[in-house]
Amino acid sequence: MPVSDAKRAFKDFTNRLKLLIQKRPDLITITLSNIFTMRLIGNKTHGDLAEIGIMEFVNQYMYDFNSVHVGKELYRAKTQEEDITITNDLTKETFPVSLKAYGIGFLQLSTDKEFKMFERLEEEKKKRIEGQAARDIIMSPEFRPLHQTNVLSLIYNEKNMKCNAMIFSNCRAVKEISSIMRESKMGKRIYPVFRFYDKDNRYICEVRYGGKDANALQRGLWTHTKNGEYYFDSISGWVDYVHNKELITLLSYALVSEPTAHTQALSVLKENINTLHRNKKQ
């Protein structure tokens, strides 16, 4: 599917998701509460479970859409960054979605596994890039992830127990990037970063070093959910979430019980989902 068609299909999906959340905020609150409860198990556990949680949310509650989890075993075969694929059953359009579950602040949009974006920026050998030179960089093949990646970010504020489902508007970002600044290493940061700004000097995003000795926090395309707030669209608003400790207990029991017990528990869970569906129709 051409990039423009995929972006339009993703936009149609997020509009429908926003409408569903407005009508039934309880559904997203339940789902996000369960996802962020996983942080009680481990700081990164919630990220992987968010992928299958949102996939199932789409399948259970979003009529005319179905979703499939790409899975880690397919990672090497991916043509672009994606965690789930979503199909619009009416139009038959299928598009990839990258799920991010991060604390409020810096958010990684793309890992830039091939180290292309940073190298392209370094070629300019300038501290400030602007005008046509900046446009040429943004429209270059190396910056395809900035154009193509559909990022659905689940942002949490653990101190205040609030979360927000947000979309980074990369189409608006691409149109409004006006200048690129090379900022030297500072503090604990080993390598410089290239930060992108609009004509009003608003922060949009940044590219970090991605060489062989870079870790995940030094690599790829990043933004900031507060500093770059202008370039995000919220589809849920800030939602109060709660920890579901019963879910932790359920998982611990499930790990030491037989599949027959899982089948019985699954039957109860399906009936609860059916009840939520019936409530939705009222």
Phi and psi in degrees as a GROMACS rama.xvg file:
@    title "Ramachandran Plot"
@    xaxis  label "Phi"
@    yaxis  label "Psi"
@TYPE xy
-55.2496  152.904  PRO-2
-57.1211  -43.9799  VAL-3
-62.4443  -38.3328  SER-4
-68.2729  -40.5554  ASP-5
-64.4434  -39.8297  ALA-6
-66.1962  -39.6207  LYS-7
-66.386  -40.9899  ARG-8
-63.6238  -39.5363  ALA-9
-66.3207  -39.6079  PHE-10
-64.0987  -41.6923  LYS-11
-60.8871  -41.4592  ASP-12
-63.1257  -48.0447  PHE-13
-66.7292  -31.7499  THR-14
-63.9026  -41.4471  ASN-15
-67.7449  -38.5533  ARG-16
-64.5374  -42.4666  LEU-17
-62.4739  -40.3005  LYS-18
-64.7757  -42.1399  LEU-19
-61.361  -44.7355  LEU-20
-63.0853  -37.8129  ILE-21
-63.8789  -37.8811  GLN-22
-79.4651  -37.9021  LYS-23
-131.966  70.7797  ARG-24
-62.1282  -22.17  PRO-25
-63.2755  -33.1926  ASP-26
-65.9296  -45.5253  LEU-27
-72.8955  -31.9213  ILE-28
-65.0171  -43.9604  THR-29
-59.0722  -48.1552  ILE-30
-65.5145  -46.9395  THR-31
-69.2907  -34.6801  LEU-32
-61.6906  -43.0603  SER-33
-67.5013  -39.2804  ASN-34
-63.3879  -48.5453  ILE-35
-77.1244  -14.6291  PHE-36
-61.7213  -28.5369  THR-37
-62.5935  -16.5142  MET-38
-67.7035  -17.9107  ARG-39
-70.2258  -21.5194  LEU-40
-84.7295  -44.1591  ILE-41
-169.181  152.142  GLY-42
-62.6848  -24.4734  ASN-43
-110.802  -3.58937  LYS-44
-61.4841  -38.5392  THR-45
-63.5574  -28.5739  HIS-46
-64.5948  -47.5825  GLY-47
-68.3112  -40.0738  ASP-48
-72.9556  -23.7632  LEU-49
-61.7984  -34.6415  ALA-50
-61.7946  -49.2501  GLU-51
-77.8315  -26.1572  ILE-52
-66.9032  -46.4633  GLY-53
-70.3528  -36.2979  ILE-54
-56.1484  -46.7908  MET-55
-71.8647  -33.1243  GLU-56
-57.9021  -46.2185  PHE-57
-61.1026  -46.5484  VAL-58
-66.0123  -34.3789  ASN-59
-86.1559  -35.3981  GLN-60
-118.679  -10.3391  TYR-61
-109.075  97.0092  MET-62
-60.336  145.555  TYR-63
77.6041  4.39864  ASP-64
-131.537  147.109  PHE-65
-138.332  155.087  ASN-66
-134.095  148.141  SER-67
-130.559  135.543  VAL-68
-79.0568  126.76  HIS-69
-65.4322  -42.5838  VAL-70
87.8145  145.222  GLY-71
-69.6591  -24.3526  LYS-72
-68.9647  -16.8122  GLU-73
-97.5136  5.65632  LEU-74
-55.3669  -45.2576  TYR-75
-68.6601  -22.0099  ARG-76
-91.2484  -4.24943  ALA-77
-65.0437  136.099  LYS-78
-87.7936  -18.2749  THR-79
-154.971  169.738  GLN-80
-72.0822  123.749  GLU-81
-157.319  147.189  GLU-82
-114.529  -33.6825  ASP-83
-136.204  155.537  ILE-84
-115.948  142.625  THR-85
-122.647  137.27  ILE-86
-118.123  131.221  THR-87
-84.3567  112.357  ASN-88
-66.6693  -21.2256  ASP-89
-81.0915  -44.8868  LEU-90
-94.9986  -13.0622  THR-91
66.9733  16.2071  LYS-92
-82.5118  134.45  GLU-93
-118.749  133.592  THR-94
-140.955  150.53  PHE-95
-86.5117  149.916  PRO-96
-133.524  131.787  VAL-97
-98.6202  121.052  SER-98
-94.4695  130.782  LEU-99
-126.789  129.097  LYS-100
-121.038  99.7945  ALA-101
-128.881  154.754  TYR-102
-70.6583  157.528  GLY-103
-59.0017  133.749  ILE-104
132.783  -137.71  GLY-105
-67.0563  141.082  PHE-106
-136.792  124.494  LEU-107
-81.7984  122.969  GLN-108
-92.6854  -34.4934  LEU-109
-154.326  141.163  SER-110
-82.3107  -18.1916  THR-111
50.6606  57.7492  ASP-112
-57.4583  -30.0147  LYS-113
-92.693  5.92814  GLU-114
58.8184  42.4427  PHE-115
-93.1014  -39.3244  LYS-116
-65.9864  -48.2276  MET-117
-63.2751  -43.1269  PHE-118
-61.9244  -40.3255  GLU-119
-62.5664  -39.0233  ARG-120
-69.807  -38.4871  LEU-121
-65.7351  -27.3672  GLU-122
-59.6603  -27.2821  GLU-123
-70.7933  -25.6967  GLU-124
53.4551  42.4133  LYS-125
-132.376  149.496  LYS-126
-79.4041  -33.0671  LYS-127
-129.619  127.222  ARG-128
-118.855  129.492  ILE-129
-150.38  176.924  GLU-130
65.6711  -141.767  GLY-131
-64.7712  -31.5154  GLN-132
-62.2399  -40.413  ALA-133
-67.3359  -41.1029  ALA-134
-63.273  -40.4941  ARG-135
-61.0795  -38.9715  ASP-136
-67.2358  -47.8179  ILE-137
-61.4152  -33.964  ILE-138
-91.3274  3.53822  MET-139
-77.3445  156.863  SER-140
-56.4971  -30.6526  PRO-141
-62.1967  -24.9761  GLU-142
-102.091  22.9464  PHE-143
-55.9233  -39.5412  ARG-144
-57.9307  -32.1568  PRO-145
-65.6991  -29.4337  LEU-146
-87.3689  -38.2322  HIS-147
-94.1822  -33.9322  GLN-148
-68.0457  125.939  THR-149
-96.5054  106.256  ASN-150
-107.117  119.08  VAL-151
-105.628  111.003  LEU-152
-106.856  133.156  SER-153
-106.302  104.888  LEU-154
-103.085  132.055  ILE-155
-122.968  146.827  TYR-156
-114.467  94.4923  ASN-157
-65.6163  -32.0781  GLU-158
-63.9706  -42.5795  LYS-159
-98.1216  0.660012  ASN-160
53.4326  52.8298  MET-161
-130.195  151.402  LYS-162
-143.629  164.833  CYS-163
-149.534  129.069  ASN-164
-89.6163  118.981  ALA-165
-131.494  151.851  MET-166
-118.494  126.979  ILE-167
-79.6045  121.548  PHE-168
-83.6895  81.1677  SER-169
-68.9198  -26.4937  ASN-170
-63.6039  -44.9947  CYS-171
-67.8338  -37.5954  ARG-172
-61.5834  -46.6692  ALA-173
-60.2582  -41.0326  VAL-174
-67.6697  -31.3283  LYS-175
-106.782  -0.976708  GLU-176
-62.7602  125.558  ILE-177
-115.229  -34.4909  SER-178
-146.781  156.661  SER-179
-128.769  125.763  ILE-180
-112.687  130.543  MET-181
-88.3274  115.663  ARG-182
-111.42  126.741  GLU-183
-66.4694  164.406  SER-184
-60.2133  143.696  LYS-185
-154.969  150.85  MET-186
60.3476  -130.065  GLY-187
-83.9328  -8.10886  LYS-188
-74.6294  125.882  ARG-189
-81.3604  -37.6427  ILE-190
-114.152  157.886  TYR-191
-70.6906  164.636  PRO-192
-127.658  156.261  VAL-193
-108.34  118.475  PHE-194
-107.51  138.8  ARG-195
-104.989  135.936  PHE-196
-132.211  155.226  TYR-197
-92.0057  -176.316  ASP-198
-65.4739  -20.3282  LYS-199
-95.1276  13.7542  ASP-200
64.5935  27.0343  ASN-201
-82.5879  135.392  ARG-202
-65.489  137.136  TYR-203
-115.318  -57.3917  ILE-204
-164.707  -176.443  CYS-205
-153.417  156.912  GLU-206
-115.127  128.717  VAL-207
-108.49  160.041  ARG-208
-54.744  142.832  TYR-209
-136.786  27.8655  GLY-210
-73.1113  -173.357  GLY-211
-61.5584  -31.0748  LYS-212
-96.0305  13.9477  ASP-213
-91.5946  139.232  ALA-214
-93.2988  -179.013  ASN-215
-61.1012  -27.7031  ALA-216
-85.0756  0.434059  LEU-217
-115.851  3.71434  GLN-218
-115.635  139.085  ARG-219
85.8948  -158.17  GLY-220
-96.9988  125.275  LEU-221
-128.01  160.906  TRP-222
-140.312  -170.687  THR-223
-138.629  125.07  HIS-224
-71.2691  -14.5502  THR-225
-101.346  -52.2619  LYS-226
-65.2401  -31.9707  ASN-227
-103.9  25.7317  GLY-228
-55.5957  -33.3258  GLU-229
-59.3361  -25.9688  TYR-230
-100.938  18.9072  TYR-231
-117.172  145.313  PHE-232
-115.182  123.267  ASP-233
-85.3141  133.633  SER-234
-107.985  -2.31787  ILE-235
-128.218  -21.4677  SER-236
72.7271  176.002  GLY-237
-76.975  123.344  TRP-238
-111.739  133.186  VAL-239
-73.7744  128.369  ASP-240
-121.105  159.17  TYR-241
-129.859  152.708  VAL-242
-77.982  133.142  HIS-243
-103.923  85.5157  ASN-244
-68.5715  -21.9741  LYS-245
-62.8716  -31.6973  GLU-246
-65.7001  -39.4664  LEU-247
-61.3044  -44.9255  ILE-248
-62.5044  -42.3288  THR-249
-59.0013  -45.4176  LEU-250
-64.9916  -40.2348  LEU-251
-65.2982  -39.9357  SER-252
-66.4263  -40.8647  TYR-253
-61.8227  -33.5293  ALA-254
-70.7996  -17.129  LEU-255
-121.16  20.5473  VAL-256
-122.414  169.1  SER-257
-83.6336  158.373  GLU-258
-58.245  -29.694  PRO-259
-62.1942  -37.8348  THR-260
-68.0701  -35.2644  ALA-261
-64.2075  -39.1411  HIS-262
-61.9761  -41.7627  THR-263
-65.5842  -43.4105  GLN-264
-64.5085  -38.1657  ALA-265
-62.1683  -36.6676  LEU-266
-61.9553  -41.8571  SER-267
-65.5564  -41.9319  VAL-268
-64.9864  -40.5283  LEU-269
-63.3797  -38.8011  LYS-270
-66.1108  -36.0404  GLU-271
-64.5137  -40.5564  ASN-272
-63.5577  -40.0142  ILE-273
-61.4891  -37.133  ASN-274
-63.7749  -41.3031  THR-275
-63.9937  -37.6117  LEU-276
-62.1816  -43.8791  HIS-277
-63.7475  -38.8738  ARG-278
-63.0101  -33.3988  ASN-279
-63.8816  -32.0736  LYS-280
-80.7594  -14.5263  LYS-281
